[in-house]
Structures are given as structure tokens and as C-alpha cells.
Amino acid sequence: MPPSYRGRLAPSPTGRLHLGHARTFWTAFQRARAAGGVLVLRNEDLDRDRAKPEFVAAFIEDLRWLGLTWDEGPDVGGPYGPYSQSERIESYRVTFDQLRESSRLYPCTCSRKDIQAALTAPHPVDDEPIYPGTCRPKLPESATQPSKTNRPQNWRFQVPDGEVIDFVDKRLGPQRFVAGRDFGDFVVWRHDDLPSYQLACVADDALMRISEVVRGADLLISTARQLLLYRALQLASPAFYHCPLMTDDHGVRLAKRHSGLSLAALREAGRDPAELRARWQDDRNRSSTLIDANKEPQATRVGLG
């Protein structure tokens, strides 16, 4: 009987992995191994402008240096491949067509500039603004076909305004979001004929039989969006475990521009990956009471000693 736990690592090859990525991926690895399950490595390379083959080789090298192993992936194969998103476009089209049949999608010609101009309230810097509904149809069934226009068109998922989306995160406990207030109609298929992150993630996690998603706390609101997609597709959703974010000495969340905190830079500086793993384990042990009380900070600062 195959293991019931299936976790995943899902890096994007748009730069070198940093410490924040490393700690989240290490957590995913630890949880998969503790459950006696399978760990999948997925190459999320849908960004045509920034994804580079050399960064795929780099994140594989970085993760192996850190001490991680996986059971399925672009380098080792497996029963649910291909494991690079750029090779899975047809499966995303199938998922997109299923969503269109549910009458929850509509075409949208609004540019980012149009949306910003229509906003009347500020929005979080780290998340997309709530779509003002400019192209939302009066009747859902009237929006199953593309608009007759030469302007680029995205396809948006129409959220059920006012509906509460709640779930229990395995680290943070109960979470609650309100559709239309915390997030609005979101893009599922882009004007460049590619799926959005939300659609690709749901399609891949479902088709790869992922049972638990481990990722950063900045994606909590994405989880709420994706739960709506799982429901529209009549799919069971995985469990979720959202890790705290890591910040630099100034409290700024780590990004790939923090080259000095990349795994490549740390390796070149002679850092021992076992030291990093031990430090993260100590952090988990010290914060266990806070986790149980659902009070753990959403971000922790880098401390390399």
C-alpha cells in the first residue's frame, strides 16, 4: 500500500534560493519524512520572462547541499510527471475548461493601470488589489465566451461575495477570510495564454495527489482563493501548513534580491548546512508553546551568528 502522505517542494527558477526558502523547504522535507510519506519536487517555471534553466539546476544543487532528498521530480521522474509546469500546459487547459463549465469565470480586459485607477481604498502591498468588478457580468451564464475585443483578456474567477472561507492551518490554527472583502475576483488564466499561479497550483496539487501543502504564511490568502477553486472543481483539498516568513536585519521580508543570504553565497562562504538545520530545529523547539497557542509570529529575523 503506497504512503498516504504526499508533500511537495515547489521552487520557481527565477533566481537563487535564500534562507527563507530553505527553512520552508526543510520543514516540508521534515514533515514528509516524519509521516513516512512521499516528497515531490515541482519546478514552477511558468514565468516566461524570468524562469531560466540554469536556476533549475541551481535550486536542485542548493536543496541537495542543504541535505534534502525527494522521491519524485524533474531530475528523478515519477508516476505523476512531468514535474515542470511548462510541460503541463494541456492539463491546465483541461482544468480551465472545467471551471468555465461551472459558470464562475468571465473575461476581463482591465489592465493593472485600469484597476489601480478604479480603486477607492488602499490594499496590502504584498497582495493583489481587490478587483473592483468592472468586467464582472450581471449574469454568470452570460460570460462563458471571450469578449469581442482586440484588447488583451484575462479570465477571472467570480468569488461568492460575503461568503466565509475558513480552514484549520496545521501551524496557525483556525483561519477565516471573507470573499469580496479580503480578496476579490482573481485571475485564473492570463492574457498571454498561461494559467495563473492559483489555477496551476490547484491543478498540480490535485493531479499529483498532494495531501499537505507546506508554504510561507504570505500565501494564506492564496489558500482561501484556492479552496474556492477546489470546490468549483469538486476536488478534495489538501491540508495546509504555513511557515513563518524570514526577514533581514531591517525587518524586510527576504527575497531573491538578498543575494548575500542565498544558499549559494552561504555555501561559498563555507557555512555548514547542518548548523542551519540545527538552528531551525532549536527555533521550532523554543516556539512550540506559541504554536499550540496560535500566537507564533508571522515573521522571524535572520540570525546566522
N, C-alpha and C positions, 0 to 999 in steps of 0.2 A: 504494500500500500504506500503510495507516494506521500511525502510530508505535506501536512495541511497548511503549514505556514509558508508563504511566499512573499519575500520582501524585495525591494529594489533600490539600486543606486541609479540616479538619473542626471548625470552631469551634462552641461552644454559645452561644446567645444568652441567657446568664444574667447578664451583666454586661459591663463593658468589658474589652477585651483588654489584657494587661500585657506587659512586656518579655519574659517567659519565653515566652508565646505567640508573640510577634513573632519571636524568634530561631528557634524551631522551624518556624514557617511560612515564614520566609525560607529556611531550609535546604531545606525541601520544594520551594519555588519554584526554588532554585538547582539542585537535583538534577534536577528535571523539565526545566528549560531546557538544562542541560548534556547531557542524554540526547536532546535534540531531541524530547521527548515531550509528552504532554497533561497539563495540570493541571486537576483538578476541585475546585470549591468546593462543599462539602456543609454544609447548615445542620442541625446536630444539635439539633433543638428538641423532643425528646420529654419534657422536664421540664415538665409542665403547670403546676406551681406557680411556677417561676422564669423560664421562657423568655418573652421579650417581643419583639413585632415591632420595637420601637424599637432593641433590641440587635442585630437582624439588620442593619438599616440602619447601625448604628454600626460593626459589625465590617467591613462592606463598605467604609465610609468609612476606617476605620483601616488596613485592608490596602492600599487604593489609595494612601493617604498614604505608607505605607511603601515603595511602589514595586512592589508585587506585582500581577501580572495572572494571569488564569486563562482557560481555554478553554471550560469548561462550568460551569454553576452556576445558582442560583435567579434571578439577575439577567440572565443571558445565554442560558439554555436549553442544549440539547444533546440527544444521542440517548439518554441513559440516565436521563432525568428521571422523575419530579420530583426536585428536588435538595434538598427539605426533608423531613426524616424524618417529620414529622407527616402528610405526604401519601403516605407509603409503607406504611401500616399493613397493607394487604392482602398486600403482598409478604412482610412479616414473618410473617403468619399462615401463608402457604404454607410458609415455612422452618420454623416451629414445628411444623406438621403433619408435615413430613418427619422432623424429629427425634423426634417421638412414635412414628412408624412404626419407628424404629430401636431402640425399647425401651430408650432411655437416659434417658428423662425420668420423673419421678414428681412427684405433687402434694405440697406441703409447707404445713402450717398453722402452722409455727413463726413467731412474731414475733421481732423483734430482741431484745426483752427475754428471750424464751424461750431464744434461742441464747446470749446472754451468761450467763444463769443456768446453762446446761449446760456451759459451757467450764471446763476444768481447767487450761489453760495460757494464758499471755499470747500476744498476737498483735500484729503490727506495727500501729501507729496508722494508717498510710496505706492499709491494705488491709483487706478484709472478713475477719472471723474464719473459721477453718476450721469448716465446718458439722459438728456432732457426729453427724449421721446419724440423728436422732430419727425422721424420717418415711421414711427410706430403706427400700424394700421388701426382703423376703427374696429374692424372685424378680423380676427386671426386668419380665417379661411381665405381672405382676400389677398394674402401676402405669400402665397406659395410659389409665385413666379418672380423672376428678376424684373426690376423696373425697366421701362423702355427709355433709357437714357444713355448718353455716352460717358457719363461720369463714373469713376471707379466705384464699385459697390462692395461693401461688406455684408455679411449676413449676421443678424443679431438674434439672440435668444430672448424672447419676451418673458420677463420674470413675473410671477404672480404677486402684484403689489400688495404689501401688507402681510404677506404670509411669513410666518416664523419658520426659520430653518434652524433646527437645533441638533446637536450631536455631542457625544461624550468623547473628548480627546483623551488619549491614554496617558498623557502627561499633565495636561492642564485641567482636565475635568470637563464639566458641562460648558458648552459654548452655544451662543444664541445670536442669530443675525435675522434682520427683518428685510425681506426683499422689497426693493423700491426705496428703502431708507438707507440701509448700509451699503447697498450696491444696486445698480440698475441693469437695464438690458445690456448684455455683453456680447462681444463678437465671438462667433464660433467658426466662421470661415472668412478669410481675408480677401481683399480685392486682388491680391497677387496670386490667387488660386492656391492658397495653402491653408491648412487648418490653424486655428488659434491654439495657444497653449492649453486652454481649457478643454477643447474637444480632443486634441491629440492625447492629452494626459488620461482622460477618461477612457478613450478607446483603447489605448495601450494597456492600461492597468486592468481593464476588463478582459481583453484578449490574452494577456499574459498571466491571468489568474492571480493577480497580486492580492494578497489577503490583508496586508498592512502597509500603509504609506508613511514613511518617516521623512520629514522635511522641516524646513525652517518655519518659525512662528509668523514670519511675514506673509505666509501663504494661507493663513487661517480663513481669510475671506474668500480665497480661491476655493477652499474646501466647500464653503457654503454654495458657491456657484456650481461646483461640480456635482454636488449632491442633487441639485435640480436636474442636471443632465442625466445622471444615473436613473433618476425616477422617470424622466421622459422616455428613456430608452428601455425601461423596465428591467434594469440590471441591479443586482445586489451591489452595494458599495463596499469597499474595503474599510478596515479600521484605520484610524489616523493617530499619529504621534508627532506633535510639533515641537521641535527643539528650540531652545533659546538662541537668539541671534548673538553674534560676537561683534564687538565694537573695538575701535582703536583707542588710543590714549585720550582722544578728544571726544569720545562718545559717538563717533561716526561709524555707522554700520560698515563692516568690511565688504569690499567689492573687489572685482578683479583688477581695478586700478591700484590697489595696495600691493604693488609688486614685491615690496620688501617683506611682506608676510605671506608670500606664495610658498607652496611646498617646495617648489624648485629652488627658491632662494634659501630656504631653511636647509635643504639638503646640501646645497653648495657651501653653506656656512658650517657644515659639519654637525648639524643638530641630530640628535638621536631620536628616531620616531618612537622608541619605547618610552622616552621621557615625556613626550607629548601625550601618549596614550595613558600613562600613569597619572599625569596631571589632570586629565579629563575624568579619570575614574575617581580621583580624590574629590573633584568638584561635584560629581554625582553623589558621592557618599555624604559630603557635607550638606548638600541641598535636599536630601531625601525627605526630611521633615517638611520642608517648604513645598515639595511636590505633592505630598499627601494632603497638605492643607490648601492646595491650589493657589499658592502665593509666590511661586517661583518667579523671579524677574524674567521679563521677556528678552533681555539682552545682558550679556556679560562682557567685561572688558578683557582684552588680550593681556595675558601675563606670561611672559616667557622666562622670567627670572634673570 
